[in-house]
Amino acid sequence: MISPEKEAEIQQRIDDEIIVDAYNDEEVMMSWYCYLQDNISFPFEAEWTSSRSSSANKRT
């Protein structure tokens, strides 16, 4: 779990760098789209850091 201070820092960075000029939901979505398009390349490497409980893997 992230501390409240770290969470506030992350939100401030998002506000300052990604959605700074967005004034409605559509502009927020486009801001995120542009940010991700510029900063993520696919495929990318990832590391699984936690495991699921065995009950989460069962199909019903």
One Martini backbone bead per residue (centre of mass of N, CA, C, O) as a GRO file, in nm:
protein
   60
    1MET     BB    1   0.098   0.035   0.020
    2ILE     BB    2   0.050   0.366  -0.016
    3SER     BB    3   0.128   0.650   0.096
    4PRO     BB    4  -0.022   0.952   0.126
    5GLU     BB    5   0.226   1.116   0.035
    6LYS     BB    6   0.289   0.958  -0.227
    7GLU     BB    7   0.010   0.991  -0.355
    8ALA     BB    8   0.023   1.302  -0.369
    9GLU     BB    9   0.278   1.313  -0.546
   10ILE     BB   10   0.161   1.162  -0.787
   11GLN     BB   11  -0.082   1.349  -0.839
   12GLN     BB   12   0.085   1.606  -0.887
   13ARG     BB   13   0.238   1.499  -1.134
   14ILE     BB   14  -0.006   1.452  -1.309
   15ASP     BB   15  -0.113   1.742  -1.302
   16ASP     BB   16   0.162   1.878  -1.415
   17GLU     BB   17   0.226   1.667  -1.679
   18ILE     BB   18  -0.063   1.562  -1.808
   19ILE     BB   19  -0.340   1.747  -1.701
   20VAL     BB   20  -0.289   2.063  -1.705
   21ASP     BB   21  -0.497   2.137  -1.979
   22ALA     BB   22  -0.749   1.997  -1.857
   23TYR     BB   23  -1.124   2.059  -1.848
   24ASN     BB   24  -1.220   1.764  -1.921
   25ASP     BB   25  -1.267   1.435  -1.975
   26GLU     BB   26  -1.167   1.433  -2.269
   27GLU     BB   27  -0.895   1.577  -2.213
   28VAL     BB   28  -0.787   1.371  -2.014
   29MET     BB   29  -0.784   1.130  -2.207
   30MET     BB   30  -0.596   1.263  -2.420
   31SER     BB   31  -0.358   1.310  -2.232
   32TRP     BB   32  -0.309   1.013  -2.171
   33TYR     BB   33  -0.273   0.916  -2.459
   34CYS     BB   34  -0.026   1.092  -2.527
   35TYR     BB   35   0.158   1.003  -2.300
   36LEU     BB   36   0.160   0.697  -2.365
   37GLN     BB   37   0.253   0.719  -2.661
   38ASP     BB   38   0.534   0.862  -2.573
   39ASN     BB   39   0.617   0.638  -2.312
   40ILE     BB   40   0.520   0.368  -2.463
   41SER     BB   41   0.649   0.051  -2.556
   42PHE     BB   42   0.587  -0.215  -2.776
   43PRO     BB   43   0.707  -0.428  -2.615
   44PHE     BB   44   0.739  -0.497  -2.259
   45GLU     BB   45   0.888  -0.531  -1.965
   46ALA     BB   46   0.800  -0.756  -1.690
   47GLU     BB   47   0.721  -0.809  -1.335
   48TRP     BB   48   0.610  -1.035  -1.118
   49THR     BB   49   0.523  -0.952  -0.762
   50SER     BB   50   0.263  -1.139  -0.730
   51SER     BB   51   0.035  -1.367  -0.597
   52ARG     BB   52  -0.217  -1.577  -0.616
   53SER     BB   53  -0.461  -1.731  -0.500
   54SER     BB   54  -0.597  -2.036  -0.550
   55SER     BB   55  -0.897  -1.928  -0.573
   56ALA     BB   56  -0.838  -1.728  -0.819
   57ASN     BB   57  -0.775  -1.979  -1.030
   58LYS     BB   58  -1.059  -2.067  -1.029
   59ARG     BB   59  -1.319  -2.199  -1.202
   60THR     BB   60  -1.689  -2.169  -1.254
   0.00000   0.00000   0.00000
